[in-house]
Amino acid sequence: MLRMESQGRRLHQAWHQLRQGNPRLRARDGARQLGVSEGELVASGCGTTAVRLQPRWQPLLHALGRVGPVMALTRNEHAVHERHGRYRNIRLFGNMGLVLDDNVDLRLFLAHWHHAFAVTEATVDGHRKSLQIFDSDGTAVHKVYLTAQSDEAAYRNVVEEFRSPVQTPLLAVVPRPVAPTTRPEEAIDVAGLRRHWDALQDTHDFHDLLQQFGVTRIQAMRLAGEERAREVAPDALRQVFESARDAALPIMVFVGSPGVVQIHTGTVSRLHEVGEWYNVLDPTFNLHVREPAIASAWMVKKPTVDGPVHSLELYAQDGQLILQVFGARKPGKPEDLVWRSLIRCLQPFRERT
């Protein structure tokens, strides 16, 4: 046990030294440099910068409501989604769940929630406090940051209430399962895929379609036919955001990790490019997208009981979904015609090359 504790302390010291040379270095990037997962790096601070929490997800989520306004952050490798709001209207059923505040809108997949920590980070702007959730392989699935409007006393009470009796600085991680081999497209029932696509009644049914036909999202896009999915230029995100900004058009922006899909519904205003990142920098919504990682962009049309719904979907080189953009809508309401016109104006990619 002492030897294991020593390993954790050495990792934490290495991280401290790395930060001294680059105070703005993020834990995710520091972990990569040190050859460990982000979860292992955070756990190494137990006893100093981190408190391990009990993984009692339902009461923990409800307890977050007592903290008041916070910033919810969900990211994947190429997109970071930050939304200010409260944890309210929480609904959990098995390993699935929802947070349905007017501002914090989350879809939860709790099978990927394995470890939780309360973290205090020293930054160039002062100390920053957060709750951080990790998957079994040490990948961060969701983070909740305190803001100037948060109730810090309530936060401390939550940390003490859920403090784990085990505060080891080591995190036992399980390697991520190897992704299944992609099926050759000649083995896919393309006609059946298209028939089932045309019979969709809800956008949430799309995941079942992929599983039924054993296809990846990118395969589905390529095989669906241009009336269902049309590849557009990788800079389509800029076009869509700029057009939505100019029209003051509410949109929905989805970014997912293995354990959470986080959604912004509303307008976008402040659009900025900083290095390789394209950003939305609005008061209650920030989005950061690494543009060089966009390998393909698709304008996608799915049928629903309320009529067709169009979206922009961005994919990385490995086929992973980076983000989706829809027109703002509620169930039972048809798609906004201004949004439909805006997105259908995106030209097929081959016409732009």
C-alpha positions as CSV (number, residue, x, y, z in Angstrom):
1,M,0.0,0.0,0.0
2,L,2.8,2.5,0.9
3,R,4.5,1.7,-2.4
4,M,1.3,2.4,-4.3
5,E,0.8,5.7,-2.3
6,S,4.3,6.7,-3.2
7,Q,3.6,6.1,-6.9
8,G,0.6,8.5,-6.7
9,R,2.6,11.1,-4.9
10,R,5.4,10.9,-7.5
11,L,2.8,11.4,-10.3
12,H,1.4,14.4,-8.4
13,Q,4.9,15.9,-8.0
14,A,5.6,15.4,-11.7
15,W,2.3,17.2,-12.5
16,H,3.2,20.1,-10.2
17,Q,6.6,20.5,-11.9
18,L,5.0,20.4,-15.3
19,R,2.6,23.1,-14.3
20,Q,5.4,25.3,-12.9
21,G,6.8,25.5,-16.5
22,N,3.4,26.1,-18.0
23,P,0.8,27.4,-15.5
24,R,-2.0,27.3,-18.1
25,L,-1.5,23.7,-19.0
26,R,-4.8,21.7,-18.7
27,A,-4.9,18.5,-16.8
28,R,-6.0,16.6,-19.9
29,D,-2.9,17.7,-21.9
30,G,-0.7,17.3,-18.9
31,A,-1.9,13.7,-18.4
32,R,-1.1,13.0,-22.0
33,Q,2.4,14.3,-21.6
34,L,3.0,12.2,-18.5
35,G,1.6,9.1,-20.1
36,V,-1.4,8.6,-17.8
37,S,-5.2,9.2,-18.0
38,E,-6.7,12.4,-16.8
39,G,-8.5,10.5,-14.0
40,E,-5.2,9.1,-12.7
41,L,-3.6,12.6,-12.7
42,V,-6.6,14.0,-10.8
43,A,-6.6,11.1,-8.3
44,S,-2.9,11.6,-7.6
45,G,-3.9,14.9,-5.8
46,C,-6.0,13.1,-3.2
47,G,-5.0,14.6,0.2
48,T,-3.9,17.9,-1.4
49,T,-5.8,19.1,-4.4
50,A,-8.5,16.4,-4.7
51,V,-11.1,14.6,-2.6
52,R,-12.4,11.3,-3.8
53,L,-16.2,11.1,-3.6
54,Q,-18.5,8.2,-3.2
55,P,-20.1,7.2,-6.6
56,R,-23.7,7.6,-5.4
57,W,-24.8,9.3,-8.6
58,Q,-28.5,10.0,-7.9
59,P,-28.1,11.7,-4.5
60,L,-25.0,13.5,-5.7
61,L,-26.8,15.0,-8.8
62,H,-29.6,16.1,-6.6
63,A,-27.2,17.6,-4.1
64,L,-25.6,19.7,-6.8
65,G,-28.9,21.7,-7.0
66,R,-28.0,23.2,-3.6
67,V,-24.8,24.7,-5.0
68,G,-26.8,27.1,-7.2
69,P,-25.5,28.5,-10.5
70,V,-22.5,26.6,-11.8
71,M,-20.8,25.9,-15.1
72,A,-21.3,22.5,-16.6
73,L,-18.6,21.2,-18.9
74,T,-18.7,18.2,-21.3
75,R,-16.1,17.6,-23.9
76,N,-14.7,15.0,-26.3
77,E,-11.3,15.1,-28.0
78,H,-12.2,17.9,-30.3
79,A,-15.0,20.0,-28.8
80,V,-15.6,21.6,-25.4
81,H,-19.2,22.6,-24.4
82,E,-19.6,24.9,-21.4
83,R,-23.0,26.0,-20.1
84,H,-23.9,28.1,-17.1
85,G,-27.0,27.2,-15.1
86,R,-28.4,25.0,-12.3
87,Y,-28.8,21.3,-11.7
88,R,-32.6,21.0,-11.4
89,N,-35.4,18.9,-12.8
90,I,-33.3,15.7,-12.6
91,R,-34.8,12.5,-13.7
92,L,-33.0,9.1,-13.4
93,F,-34.1,5.7,-14.7
94,G,-31.6,2.9,-14.4
95,N,-28.4,3.9,-16.1
96,M,-30.0,6.7,-18.0
97,G,-30.9,10.2,-16.8
98,L,-31.8,13.8,-17.7
99,V,-31.0,17.2,-16.3
100,L,-33.6,19.6,-17.7
101,D,-32.9,23.1,-16.3
102,D,-33.6,25.9,-18.7
103,N,-29.8,26.3,-19.1
104,V,-28.2,23.0,-18.1
105,D,-29.6,20.4,-20.4
106,L,-27.9,17.0,-20.1
107,R,-28.5,13.4,-21.3
108,L,-26.8,11.1,-18.8
109,F,-25.4,7.6,-19.5
110,L,-24.4,6.5,-16.0
111,A,-22.8,3.2,-17.1
112,H,-19.8,5.4,-18.0
113,W,-19.7,7.1,-14.6
114,H,-17.2,5.3,-12.4
115,H,-15.1,7.8,-10.3
116,A,-15.8,11.3,-8.8
117,F,-13.5,13.9,-7.3
118,A,-13.8,17.3,-5.8
119,V,-10.9,19.2,-7.3
120,T,-9.2,22.5,-6.3
121,E,-6.9,23.8,-9.0
122,A,-4.4,26.6,-8.7
123,T,-4.7,28.8,-11.9
124,V,-3.2,32.1,-12.9
125,D,-6.6,33.6,-12.1
126,G,-6.8,32.1,-8.6
127,H,-8.1,28.8,-7.2
128,R,-10.9,27.0,-9.2
129,K,-13.2,24.4,-7.6
130,S,-15.0,21.7,-9.4
131,L,-16.6,18.2,-9.3
132,Q,-15.2,15.9,-11.9
133,I,-16.6,12.6,-13.1
134,F,-14.5,9.9,-14.9
135,D,-15.1,6.7,-16.9
136,S,-13.5,3.4,-15.9
137,D,-10.5,4.2,-18.2
138,G,-9.9,7.6,-16.6
139,T,-11.5,9.6,-19.3
140,A,-13.4,12.7,-18.0
141,V,-17.1,12.4,-18.8
142,H,-18.4,15.6,-17.1
143,K,-17.2,18.5,-14.9
144,V,-19.1,21.0,-12.8
145,Y,-17.2,24.2,-11.9
146,L,-18.1,26.8,-9.3
147,T,-18.7,30.3,-10.5
148,A,-18.8,33.7,-8.7
149,Q,-22.6,33.1,-8.2
150,S,-22.2,29.6,-6.7
151,D,-22.9,28.9,-3.0
152,E,-19.4,27.8,-1.9
153,A,-20.6,26.8,1.6
154,A,-23.2,24.4,0.0
155,Y,-20.4,23.0,-2.2
156,R,-18.2,22.3,0.8
157,N,-21.1,20.5,2.5
158,V,-21.7,18.4,-0.6
159,V,-18.0,17.4,-0.7
160,E,-18.1,16.4,3.0
161,E,-21.4,14.5,2.6
162,F,-20.0,12.4,-0.3
163,R,-16.4,12.1,0.8
164,S,-15.1,8.6,0.3
165,P,-13.5,6.8,3.3
166,V,-10.8,5.8,0.8
167,Q,-8.5,8.6,-0.3
168,T,-5.7,6.8,-2.1
169,P,-3.9,8.9,-4.7
170,L,-4.0,6.0,-7.1
171,L,-6.8,5.2,-9.6
172,A,-7.3,1.7,-10.9
173,V,-8.2,2.2,-14.6
174,V,-9.5,-0.4,-17.1
175,P,-8.3,-0.1,-20.7
176,R,-11.0,1.1,-23.0
177,P,-12.5,-1.8,-25.1
178,V,-11.1,-2.1,-28.6
179,A,-13.6,-0.7,-31.1
180,P,-15.3,-3.5,-33.1
181,T,-14.0,-3.9,-36.7
182,T,-16.0,-1.9,-39.2
183,R,-18.2,-4.1,-41.4
184,P,-17.4,-4.0,-45.1
185,E,-20.1,-2.0,-46.8
186,E,-20.9,-4.7,-49.3
187,A,-22.2,-6.8,-46.3
188,I,-24.7,-4.0,-45.3
189,D,-28.3,-4.1,-46.3
190,V,-28.4,-0.7,-47.9
191,A,-31.9,-0.9,-49.1
192,G,-33.1,-2.0,-45.7
193,L,-31.1,0.8,-44.0
194,R,-32.8,3.4,-46.2
195,R,-36.3,2.0,-45.6
196,H,-35.8,2.1,-41.9
197,W,-34.3,5.6,-42.1
198,D,-37.4,6.8,-43.9
199,A,-39.6,5.1,-41.2
200,L,-37.9,6.9,-38.3
201,Q,-40.4,8.7,-36.0
202,D,-37.9,10.4,-33.6
203,T,-34.3,11.5,-33.9
204,H,-33.5,9.4,-30.8
205,D,-34.3,6.3,-32.8
206,F,-31.3,6.8,-35.0
207,H,-29.0,4.9,-32.5
208,D,-31.2,1.8,-32.8
209,L,-31.0,2.0,-36.6
210,L,-27.2,1.9,-36.4
211,Q,-27.2,-1.1,-34.2
212,Q,-29.8,-2.9,-36.2
213,F,-27.8,-2.7,-39.4
214,G,-24.4,-2.9,-37.8
215,V,-23.1,0.3,-39.3
216,T,-21.1,3.2,-38.0
217,R,-22.5,6.7,-38.1
218,I,-20.1,7.6,-41.0
219,Q,-21.2,4.5,-42.9
220,A,-24.8,5.4,-42.4
221,M,-24.1,8.9,-43.8
222,R,-22.3,7.6,-46.9
223,L,-24.9,4.9,-47.7
224,A,-28.1,6.8,-46.9
225,G,-28.3,8.6,-50.2
226,E,-28.0,12.4,-50.7
227,E,-31.7,13.0,-50.0
228,R,-31.0,11.8,-46.4
229,A,-27.4,12.8,-45.8
230,R,-25.2,15.1,-47.9
231,E,-21.5,15.8,-47.3
232,V,-20.8,19.5,-47.1
233,A,-17.6,21.5,-46.6
234,P,-15.7,21.2,-43.3
235,D,-16.2,25.0,-42.8
236,A,-20.0,24.5,-42.7
237,L,-19.9,25.1,-38.9
238,R,-18.8,28.6,-39.4
239,Q,-21.4,29.2,-42.1
240,V,-24.2,27.9,-39.9
241,F,-23.1,29.8,-36.8
242,E,-22.6,33.0,-38.6
243,S,-26.0,32.8,-40.4
244,A,-27.7,31.9,-37.1
245,R,-26.0,34.8,-35.4
246,D,-27.0,37.2,-38.1
247,A,-30.6,36.0,-38.1
248,A,-30.7,35.9,-34.2
249,L,-32.0,32.3,-34.8
250,P,-32.1,29.9,-31.8
251,I,-30.2,26.7,-32.4
252,M,-29.4,23.5,-30.5
253,V,-25.7,22.5,-30.1
254,F,-24.9,19.0,-28.9
255,V,-21.5,17.8,-27.7
256,G,-21.0,14.4,-26.1
257,S,-18.5,12.4,-24.0
258,P,-19.0,8.7,-23.3
259,G,-21.2,9.5,-20.3
260,V,-23.0,12.8,-21.1
261,V,-24.5,14.7,-24.0
262,Q,-24.7,18.4,-23.2
263,I,-27.0,20.7,-25.1
264,H,-27.2,24.4,-25.6
265,T,-30.5,25.8,-26.8
266,G,-30.5,29.5,-27.8
267,T,-28.8,32.0,-30.0
268,V,-25.0,32.5,-30.5
269,S,-23.4,35.9,-30.7
270,R,-19.7,36.2,-30.1
271,L,-17.8,34.0,-32.6
272,H,-14.0,34.0,-32.5
273,E,-11.1,32.1,-34.0
274,V,-8.2,31.6,-31.7
275,G,-5.4,29.5,-33.2
276,E,-6.9,26.1,-34.3
277,W,-10.0,26.6,-32.2
278,Y,-13.3,28.1,-33.4
279,N,-15.2,29.5,-30.4
280,V,-18.6,30.8,-29.2
281,L,-17.9,33.1,-26.3
282,D,-21.3,34.2,-25.0
283,P,-22.0,35.0,-21.4
284,T,-23.7,31.7,-20.5
285,F,-22.5,29.5,-23.3
286,N,-19.0,28.8,-24.5
287,L,-18.1,26.3,-27.3
288,H,-14.6,25.5,-28.5
289,V,-14.1,23.3,-31.6
290,R,-10.7,22.2,-33.0
291,E,-11.3,22.9,-36.7
292,P,-8.4,21.0,-38.1
293,A,-9.9,17.8,-36.5
294,I,-13.0,18.1,-38.7
295,A,-12.5,15.4,-41.3
296,S,-16.1,15.5,-42.7
297,A,-19.3,17.5,-42.2
298,W,-22.8,16.3,-43.1
299,M,-26.2,17.9,-43.6
300,V,-28.5,15.2,-42.3
301,K,-32.3,14.9,-42.7
302,K,-34.3,12.6,-40.4
303,P,-38.1,12.1,-40.5
304,T,-40.0,12.5,-37.2
305,V,-43.7,12.4,-36.3
306,D,-43.5,16.3,-36.4
307,G,-42.0,16.4,-39.9
308,P,-38.4,16.3,-41.2
309,V,-35.6,17.5,-39.0
310,H,-32.3,18.7,-40.4
311,S,-28.9,18.9,-38.6
312,L,-25.3,19.6,-39.2
313,E,-23.0,16.8,-38.0
314,L,-19.2,17.0,-37.7
315,Y,-16.9,13.9,-37.6
316,A,-13.2,13.3,-36.8
317,Q,-10.9,11.2,-38.9
318,D,-11.6,8.2,-36.8
319,G,-15.3,8.5,-37.4
320,Q,-16.1,9.8,-34.0
321,L,-18.9,12.4,-33.8
322,I,-17.6,15.8,-32.7
323,L,-20.8,17.8,-32.5
324,Q,-24.3,18.2,-33.9
325,V,-26.3,21.4,-34.6
326,F,-30.1,21.5,-34.9
327,G,-32.6,24.2,-35.2
328,A,-34.2,24.9,-31.8
329,R,-37.5,23.0,-31.4
330,K,-39.6,21.2,-28.9
331,P,-41.3,17.8,-29.3
332,G,-44.7,18.3,-30.9
333,K,-43.4,21.3,-32.9
334,P,-42.3,21.2,-36.5
335,E,-38.9,22.4,-37.5
336,D,-38.3,26.1,-37.9
337,L,-38.5,27.0,-41.6
338,V,-35.7,29.6,-41.3
339,W,-33.4,27.0,-39.9
340,R,-34.4,24.5,-42.6
341,S,-33.7,27.1,-45.3
342,L,-30.4,28.0,-43.7
343,I,-29.0,24.5,-43.5
344,R,-30.3,23.3,-46.9
345,C,-28.3,26.1,-48.5
346,L,-25.1,24.3,-47.6
347,Q,-23.6,23.1,-50.9
348,P,-22.5,19.5,-51.4
349,F,-18.8,19.2,-50.6
350,R,-17.8,18.1,-54.1
351,E,-19.1,21.4,-55.5
352,R,-16.7,23.3,-53.3
353,T,-13.5,21.4,-54.1
